[in-house]
Amino acid sequence: MLTCFDVADYFLSRCDDESGELISNLKLQKLVYYAQGFSLALLKKPLFDESIEAWMHGPVIPDLYRKYKEKGNQALPAPEAINFTKFSEEIIDLLDEVYHIYGQFSAWKLRNLTHQESPWKNNYIEGCGGGVIPHDELKSYFLTRLN
């Protein structure tokens, strides 16, 4: 099984600095969230074990957030090396599709999208932060998003 860091590295490796395409911590959180949701819906299994929580600015994987916290809203660096053999063809297809659909949006646009979705809305408690977003909730919601 992959980790949230593997999935994050995959997305960061797709970034094209020369085109001005940048991924901040906020945007990365949302891409990894969408990847997990669609994996549960399409592949019937999670991509990674780390939990996703409903925070003020949308779904967040706390360990991944802490890794890049000091970068603030700056662009995150592409990984120096990435072992693509960790990723099955099926997972690469899924991640590429998520990146193709959601990677074009700004971090703030993705944040606002997640605020309209039931996994975040059902688990965020104003003023208290939020709880863990359960896999079964992610799966049922993302099944409704399939074309």
PyMOL CGO cylinders between C-alpha atoms (Angstrom):
from pymol import cmd
from pymol.cgo import CYLINDER

trace = [
    CYLINDER, 0.00, 0.00, 0.00, 1.11, 3.54, -0.70, 0.3, 1, 1, 1, 1, 1, 1,
    CYLINDER, 1.11, 3.54, -0.70, 1.36, 6.31, 1.87, 0.3, 1, 1, 1, 1, 1, 1,
    CYLINDER, 1.36, 6.31, 1.87, -0.13, 9.78, 1.60, 0.3, 1, 1, 1, 1, 1, 1,
    CYLINDER, -0.13, 9.78, 1.60, 3.47, 10.95, 0.99, 0.3, 1, 1, 1, 1, 1, 1,
    CYLINDER, 3.47, 10.95, 0.99, 3.78, 8.66, -2.06, 0.3, 1, 1, 1, 1, 1, 1,
    CYLINDER, 3.78, 8.66, -2.06, 0.58, 10.10, -3.52, 0.3, 1, 1, 1, 1, 1, 1,
    CYLINDER, 0.58, 10.10, -3.52, 1.72, 13.65, -2.73, 0.3, 1, 1, 1, 1, 1, 1,
    CYLINDER, 1.72, 13.65, -2.73, 5.12, 13.02, -4.37, 0.3, 1, 1, 1, 1, 1, 1,
    CYLINDER, 5.12, 13.02, -4.37, 3.38, 11.71, -7.46, 0.3, 1, 1, 1, 1, 1, 1,
    CYLINDER, 3.38, 11.71, -7.46, 1.36, 14.93, -7.80, 0.3, 1, 1, 1, 1, 1, 1,
    CYLINDER, 1.36, 14.93, -7.80, 4.39, 17.11, -7.04, 0.3, 1, 1, 1, 1, 1, 1,
    CYLINDER, 4.39, 17.11, -7.04, 6.39, 15.25, -9.70, 0.3, 1, 1, 1, 1, 1, 1,
    CYLINDER, 6.39, 15.25, -9.70, 3.72, 16.26, -12.27, 0.3, 1, 1, 1, 1, 1, 1,
    CYLINDER, 3.72, 16.26, -12.27, 4.28, 19.96, -11.63, 0.3, 1, 1, 1, 1, 1, 1,
    CYLINDER, 4.28, 19.96, -11.63, 5.77, 22.02, -14.42, 0.3, 1, 1, 1, 1, 1, 1,
    CYLINDER, 5.77, 22.02, -14.42, 7.67, 24.96, -12.93, 0.3, 1, 1, 1, 1, 1, 1,
    CYLINDER, 7.67, 24.96, -12.93, 8.31, 26.49, -16.33, 0.3, 1, 1, 1, 1, 1, 1,
    CYLINDER, 8.31, 26.49, -16.33, 4.59, 26.77, -17.12, 0.3, 1, 1, 1, 1, 1, 1,
    CYLINDER, 4.59, 26.77, -17.12, 4.05, 28.51, -13.78, 0.3, 1, 1, 1, 1, 1, 1,
    CYLINDER, 4.05, 28.51, -13.78, 2.11, 25.51, -12.49, 0.3, 1, 1, 1, 1, 1, 1,
    CYLINDER, 2.11, 25.51, -12.49, 2.58, 25.39, -8.73, 0.3, 1, 1, 1, 1, 1, 1,
    CYLINDER, 2.58, 25.39, -8.73, 1.23, 23.26, -5.92, 0.3, 1, 1, 1, 1, 1, 1,
    CYLINDER, 1.23, 23.26, -5.92, 0.94, 24.68, -2.41, 0.3, 1, 1, 1, 1, 1, 1,
    CYLINDER, 0.94, 24.68, -2.41, 0.27, 22.65, 0.73, 0.3, 1, 1, 1, 1, 1, 1,
    CYLINDER, 0.27, 22.65, 0.73, -3.43, 23.60, 0.53, 0.3, 1, 1, 1, 1, 1, 1,
    CYLINDER, -3.43, 23.60, 0.53, -3.74, 22.45, -3.08, 0.3, 1, 1, 1, 1, 1, 1,
    CYLINDER, -3.74, 22.45, -3.08, -1.76, 19.27, -2.40, 0.3, 1, 1, 1, 1, 1, 1,
    CYLINDER, -1.76, 19.27, -2.40, -4.11, 18.36, 0.46, 0.3, 1, 1, 1, 1, 1, 1,
    CYLINDER, -4.11, 18.36, 0.46, -7.12, 18.60, -1.84, 0.3, 1, 1, 1, 1, 1, 1,
    CYLINDER, -7.12, 18.60, -1.84, -5.52, 16.60, -4.67, 0.3, 1, 1, 1, 1, 1, 1,
    CYLINDER, -5.52, 16.60, -4.67, -4.59, 13.79, -2.26, 0.3, 1, 1, 1, 1, 1, 1,
    CYLINDER, -4.59, 13.79, -2.26, -8.13, 13.90, -0.78, 0.3, 1, 1, 1, 1, 1, 1,
    CYLINDER, -8.13, 13.90, -0.78, -9.70, 13.58, -4.25, 0.3, 1, 1, 1, 1, 1, 1,
    CYLINDER, -9.70, 13.58, -4.25, -7.33, 10.73, -5.10, 0.3, 1, 1, 1, 1, 1, 1,
    CYLINDER, -7.33, 10.73, -5.10, -8.37, 8.84, -1.95, 0.3, 1, 1, 1, 1, 1, 1,
    CYLINDER, -8.37, 8.84, -1.95, -12.07, 9.44, -2.59, 0.3, 1, 1, 1, 1, 1, 1,
    CYLINDER, -12.07, 9.44, -2.59, -11.95, 8.26, -6.19, 0.3, 1, 1, 1, 1, 1, 1,
    CYLINDER, -11.95, 8.26, -6.19, -9.80, 5.26, -5.26, 0.3, 1, 1, 1, 1, 1, 1,
    CYLINDER, -9.80, 5.26, -5.26, -12.42, 4.17, -2.73, 0.3, 1, 1, 1, 1, 1, 1,
    CYLINDER, -12.42, 4.17, -2.73, -15.19, 4.63, -5.32, 0.3, 1, 1, 1, 1, 1, 1,
    CYLINDER, -15.19, 4.63, -5.32, -13.47, 3.18, -8.40, 0.3, 1, 1, 1, 1, 1, 1,
    CYLINDER, -13.47, 3.18, -8.40, -10.90, 0.71, -7.07, 0.3, 1, 1, 1, 1, 1, 1,
    CYLINDER, -10.90, 0.71, -7.07, -12.90, -0.22, -3.95, 0.3, 1, 1, 1, 1, 1, 1,
    CYLINDER, -12.90, -0.22, -3.95, -9.83, 0.30, -1.76, 0.3, 1, 1, 1, 1, 1, 1,
    CYLINDER, -9.83, 0.30, -1.76, -7.95, 3.15, -0.09, 0.3, 1, 1, 1, 1, 1, 1,
    CYLINDER, -7.95, 3.15, -0.09, -4.70, 4.41, -1.65, 0.3, 1, 1, 1, 1, 1, 1,
    CYLINDER, -4.70, 4.41, -1.65, -3.18, 5.06, 1.78, 0.3, 1, 1, 1, 1, 1, 1,
    CYLINDER, -3.18, 5.06, 1.78, -3.87, 4.43, 5.47, 0.3, 1, 1, 1, 1, 1, 1,
    CYLINDER, -3.87, 4.43, 5.47, -3.40, 7.93, 6.88, 0.3, 1, 1, 1, 1, 1, 1,
    CYLINDER, -3.40, 7.93, 6.88, -6.66, 9.53, 7.95, 0.3, 1, 1, 1, 1, 1, 1,
    CYLINDER, -6.66, 9.53, 7.95, -8.23, 12.61, 6.38, 0.3, 1, 1, 1, 1, 1, 1,
    CYLINDER, -8.23, 12.61, 6.38, -9.73, 15.15, 8.76, 0.3, 1, 1, 1, 1, 1, 1,
    CYLINDER, -9.73, 15.15, 8.76, -12.26, 17.94, 8.15, 0.3, 1, 1, 1, 1, 1, 1,
    CYLINDER, -12.26, 17.94, 8.15, -10.38, 21.15, 8.96, 0.3, 1, 1, 1, 1, 1, 1,
    CYLINDER, -10.38, 21.15, 8.96, -11.42, 24.79, 8.52, 0.3, 1, 1, 1, 1, 1, 1,
    CYLINDER, -11.42, 24.79, 8.52, -10.00, 24.98, 4.99, 0.3, 1, 1, 1, 1, 1, 1,
    CYLINDER, -10.00, 24.98, 4.99, -11.30, 21.60, 3.89, 0.3, 1, 1, 1, 1, 1, 1,
    CYLINDER, -11.30, 21.60, 3.89, -10.07, 18.01, 4.09, 0.3, 1, 1, 1, 1, 1, 1,
    CYLINDER, -10.07, 18.01, 4.09, -6.52, 17.62, 5.43, 0.3, 1, 1, 1, 1, 1, 1,
    CYLINDER, -6.52, 17.62, 5.43, -4.15, 14.71, 6.02, 0.3, 1, 1, 1, 1, 1, 1,
    CYLINDER, -4.15, 14.71, 6.02, -2.48, 15.94, 9.24, 0.3, 1, 1, 1, 1, 1, 1,
    CYLINDER, -2.48, 15.94, 9.24, 0.89, 14.17, 8.73, 0.3, 1, 1, 1, 1, 1, 1,
    CYLINDER, 0.89, 14.17, 8.73, 1.17, 15.54, 5.19, 0.3, 1, 1, 1, 1, 1, 1,
    CYLINDER, 1.17, 15.54, 5.19, 0.16, 19.01, 6.36, 0.3, 1, 1, 1, 1, 1, 1,
    CYLINDER, 0.16, 19.01, 6.36, 2.90, 19.00, 9.02, 0.3, 1, 1, 1, 1, 1, 1,
    CYLINDER, 2.90, 19.00, 9.02, 5.53, 17.92, 6.48, 0.3, 1, 1, 1, 1, 1, 1,
    CYLINDER, 5.53, 17.92, 6.48, 4.98, 21.10, 4.42, 0.3, 1, 1, 1, 1, 1, 1,
    CYLINDER, 4.98, 21.10, 4.42, 3.63, 23.46, 7.10, 0.3, 1, 1, 1, 1, 1, 1,
    CYLINDER, 3.63, 23.46, 7.10, 6.72, 25.70, 7.11, 0.3, 1, 1, 1, 1, 1, 1,
    CYLINDER, 6.72, 25.70, 7.11, 6.25, 26.43, 3.38, 0.3, 1, 1, 1, 1, 1, 1,
    CYLINDER, 6.25, 26.43, 3.38, 3.01, 28.32, 4.10, 0.3, 1, 1, 1, 1, 1, 1,
    CYLINDER, 3.01, 28.32, 4.10, 1.24, 28.96, 0.79, 0.3, 1, 1, 1, 1, 1, 1,
    CYLINDER, 1.24, 28.96, 0.79, 4.45, 28.83, -1.28, 0.3, 1, 1, 1, 1, 1, 1,
    CYLINDER, 4.45, 28.83, -1.28, 5.04, 26.35, -4.09, 0.3, 1, 1, 1, 1, 1, 1,
    CYLINDER, 5.04, 26.35, -4.09, 6.21, 22.97, -2.86, 0.3, 1, 1, 1, 1, 1, 1,
    CYLINDER, 6.21, 22.97, -2.86, 9.33, 21.45, -4.40, 0.3, 1, 1, 1, 1, 1, 1,
    CYLINDER, 9.33, 21.45, -4.40, 9.11, 18.46, -6.70, 0.3, 1, 1, 1, 1, 1, 1,
    CYLINDER, 9.11, 18.46, -6.70, 10.59, 15.34, -5.09, 0.3, 1, 1, 1, 1, 1, 1,
    CYLINDER, 10.59, 15.34, -5.09, 14.26, 14.78, -5.92, 0.3, 1, 1, 1, 1, 1, 1,
    CYLINDER, 14.26, 14.78, -5.92, 13.55, 11.17, -6.81, 0.3, 1, 1, 1, 1, 1, 1,
    CYLINDER, 13.55, 11.17, -6.81, 10.37, 9.15, -7.03, 0.3, 1, 1, 1, 1, 1, 1,
    CYLINDER, 10.37, 9.15, -7.03, 10.04, 5.40, -7.33, 0.3, 1, 1, 1, 1, 1, 1,
    CYLINDER, 10.04, 5.40, -7.33, 7.31, 4.98, -9.94, 0.3, 1, 1, 1, 1, 1, 1,
    CYLINDER, 7.31, 4.98, -9.94, 7.43, 1.18, -9.59, 0.3, 1, 1, 1, 1, 1, 1,
    CYLINDER, 7.43, 1.18, -9.59, 5.40, 1.61, -6.36, 0.3, 1, 1, 1, 1, 1, 1,
    CYLINDER, 5.40, 1.61, -6.36, 2.41, 2.65, -8.47, 0.3, 1, 1, 1, 1, 1, 1,
    CYLINDER, 2.41, 2.65, -8.47, 0.35, 0.12, -10.40, 0.3, 1, 1, 1, 1, 1, 1,
    CYLINDER, 0.35, 0.12, -10.40, -0.86, 1.12, -13.85, 0.3, 1, 1, 1, 1, 1, 1,
    CYLINDER, -0.86, 1.12, -13.85, -4.40, 1.31, -12.42, 0.3, 1, 1, 1, 1, 1, 1,
    CYLINDER, -4.40, 1.31, -12.42, -3.28, 3.76, -9.72, 0.3, 1, 1, 1, 1, 1, 1,
    CYLINDER, -3.28, 3.76, -9.72, -1.25, 5.87, -12.18, 0.3, 1, 1, 1, 1, 1, 1,
    CYLINDER, -1.25, 5.87, -12.18, -4.36, 6.13, -14.38, 0.3, 1, 1, 1, 1, 1, 1,
    CYLINDER, -4.36, 6.13, -14.38, -6.43, 7.22, -11.39, 0.3, 1, 1, 1, 1, 1, 1,
    CYLINDER, -6.43, 7.22, -11.39, -3.87, 9.78, -10.19, 0.3, 1, 1, 1, 1, 1, 1,
    CYLINDER, -3.87, 9.78, -10.19, -3.41, 11.18, -13.69, 0.3, 1, 1, 1, 1, 1, 1,
    CYLINDER, -3.41, 11.18, -13.69, -7.17, 11.56, -14.07, 0.3, 1, 1, 1, 1, 1, 1,
    CYLINDER, -7.17, 11.56, -14.07, -7.49, 13.33, -10.70, 0.3, 1, 1, 1, 1, 1, 1,
    CYLINDER, -7.49, 13.33, -10.70, -4.61, 15.63, -11.66, 0.3, 1, 1, 1, 1, 1, 1,
    CYLINDER, -4.61, 15.63, -11.66, -6.11, 16.30, -15.08, 0.3, 1, 1, 1, 1, 1, 1,
    CYLINDER, -6.11, 16.30, -15.08, -9.49, 17.25, -13.60, 0.3, 1, 1, 1, 1, 1, 1,
    CYLINDER, -9.49, 17.25, -13.60, -8.54, 18.99, -10.35, 0.3, 1, 1, 1, 1, 1, 1,
    CYLINDER, -8.54, 18.99, -10.35, -4.92, 20.07, -10.94, 0.3, 1, 1, 1, 1, 1, 1,
    CYLINDER, -4.92, 20.07, -10.94, -6.08, 22.92, -13.18, 0.3, 1, 1, 1, 1, 1, 1,
    CYLINDER, -6.08, 22.92, -13.18, -7.82, 24.66, -10.26, 0.3, 1, 1, 1, 1, 1, 1,
    CYLINDER, -7.82, 24.66, -10.26, -6.29, 27.02, -7.72, 0.3, 1, 1, 1, 1, 1, 1,
    CYLINDER, -6.29, 27.02, -7.72, -5.88, 25.92, -4.11, 0.3, 1, 1, 1, 1, 1, 1,
    CYLINDER, -5.88, 25.92, -4.11, -8.68, 28.28, -3.08, 0.3, 1, 1, 1, 1, 1, 1,
    CYLINDER, -8.68, 28.28, -3.08, -11.05, 26.98, -5.75, 0.3, 1, 1, 1, 1, 1, 1,
    CYLINDER, -11.05, 26.98, -5.75, -10.40, 23.40, -4.56, 0.3, 1, 1, 1, 1, 1, 1,
    CYLINDER, -10.40, 23.40, -4.56, -10.93, 24.47, -0.94, 0.3, 1, 1, 1, 1, 1, 1,
    CYLINDER, -10.93, 24.47, -0.94, -14.28, 26.00, -1.89, 0.3, 1, 1, 1, 1, 1, 1,
    CYLINDER, -14.28, 26.00, -1.89, -15.28, 22.87, -3.84, 0.3, 1, 1, 1, 1, 1, 1,
    CYLINDER, -15.28, 22.87, -3.84, -14.62, 20.62, -0.83, 0.3, 1, 1, 1, 1, 1, 1,
    CYLINDER, -14.62, 20.62, -0.83, -16.73, 22.94, 1.34, 0.3, 1, 1, 1, 1, 1, 1,
    CYLINDER, -16.73, 22.94, 1.34, -19.75, 22.06, -0.83, 0.3, 1, 1, 1, 1, 1, 1,
    CYLINDER, -19.75, 22.06, -0.83, -19.20, 18.30, -0.47, 0.3, 1, 1, 1, 1, 1, 1,
    CYLINDER, -19.20, 18.30, -0.47, -20.81, 16.09, 2.16, 0.3, 1, 1, 1, 1, 1, 1,
    CYLINDER, -20.81, 16.09, 2.16, -17.63, 14.36, 3.44, 0.3, 1, 1, 1, 1, 1, 1,
    CYLINDER, -17.63, 14.36, 3.44, -16.31, 17.71, 4.68, 0.3, 1, 1, 1, 1, 1, 1,
    CYLINDER, -16.31, 17.71, 4.68, -19.68, 19.23, 5.61, 0.3, 1, 1, 1, 1, 1, 1,
    CYLINDER, -19.68, 19.23, 5.61, -20.73, 16.18, 7.67, 0.3, 1, 1, 1, 1, 1, 1,
    CYLINDER, -20.73, 16.18, 7.67, -17.49, 16.06, 9.66, 0.3, 1, 1, 1, 1, 1, 1,
    CYLINDER, -17.49, 16.06, 9.66, -16.50, 19.69, 10.23, 0.3, 1, 1, 1, 1, 1, 1,
    CYLINDER, -16.50, 19.69, 10.23, -17.66, 21.26, 13.47, 0.3, 1, 1, 1, 1, 1, 1,
    CYLINDER, -17.66, 21.26, 13.47, -17.49, 25.06, 13.49, 0.3, 1, 1, 1, 1, 1, 1,
    CYLINDER, -17.49, 25.06, 13.49, -15.08, 26.31, 16.15, 0.3, 1, 1, 1, 1, 1, 1,
    CYLINDER, -15.08, 26.31, 16.15, -13.90, 22.81, 17.10, 0.3, 1, 1, 1, 1, 1, 1,
    CYLINDER, -13.90, 22.81, 17.10, -12.21, 21.72, 13.94, 0.3, 1, 1, 1, 1, 1, 1,
    CYLINDER, -12.21, 21.72, 13.94, -13.29, 18.44, 12.61, 0.3, 1, 1, 1, 1, 1, 1,
    CYLINDER, -13.29, 18.44, 12.61, -13.21, 14.77, 12.92, 0.3, 1, 1, 1, 1, 1, 1,
    CYLINDER, -13.21, 14.77, 12.92, -11.85, 12.06, 10.74, 0.3, 1, 1, 1, 1, 1, 1,
    CYLINDER, -11.85, 12.06, 10.74, -13.73, 11.63, 7.47, 0.3, 1, 1, 1, 1, 1, 1,
    CYLINDER, -13.73, 11.63, 7.47, -14.65, 7.91, 7.37, 0.3, 1, 1, 1, 1, 1, 1,
    CYLINDER, -14.65, 7.91, 7.37, -13.80, 5.84, 4.28, 0.3, 1, 1, 1, 1, 1, 1,
    CYLINDER, -13.80, 5.84, 4.28, -17.40, 4.70, 3.87, 0.3, 1, 1, 1, 1, 1, 1,
    CYLINDER, -17.40, 4.70, 3.87, -18.56, 8.33, 3.65, 0.3, 1, 1, 1, 1, 1, 1,
    CYLINDER, -18.56, 8.33, 3.65, -15.84, 9.15, 1.11, 0.3, 1, 1, 1, 1, 1, 1,
    CYLINDER, -15.84, 9.15, 1.11, -16.73, 6.11, -0.95, 0.3, 1, 1, 1, 1, 1, 1,
    CYLINDER, -16.73, 6.11, -0.95, -20.49, 6.80, -1.01, 0.3, 1, 1, 1, 1, 1, 1,
    CYLINDER, -20.49, 6.80, -1.01, -19.96, 10.46, -1.90, 0.3, 1, 1, 1, 1, 1, 1,
    CYLINDER, -19.96, 10.46, -1.90, -17.41, 9.77, -4.66, 0.3, 1, 1, 1, 1, 1, 1,
    CYLINDER, -17.41, 9.77, -4.66, -19.60, 7.05, -6.16, 0.3, 1, 1, 1, 1, 1, 1,
    CYLINDER, -19.60, 7.05, -6.16, -22.11, 9.86, -6.85, 0.3, 1, 1, 1, 1, 1, 1,
    CYLINDER, -22.11, 9.86, -6.85, -19.37, 11.85, -8.64, 0.3, 1, 1, 1, 1, 1, 1,
    CYLINDER, -19.37, 11.85, -8.64, -18.51, 9.20, -11.24, 0.3, 1, 1, 1, 1, 1, 1,
    CYLINDER, -18.51, 9.20, -11.24, -19.51, 9.91, -14.82, 0.3, 1, 1, 1, 1, 1, 1,
]
cmd.load_cgo(trace, "trace")
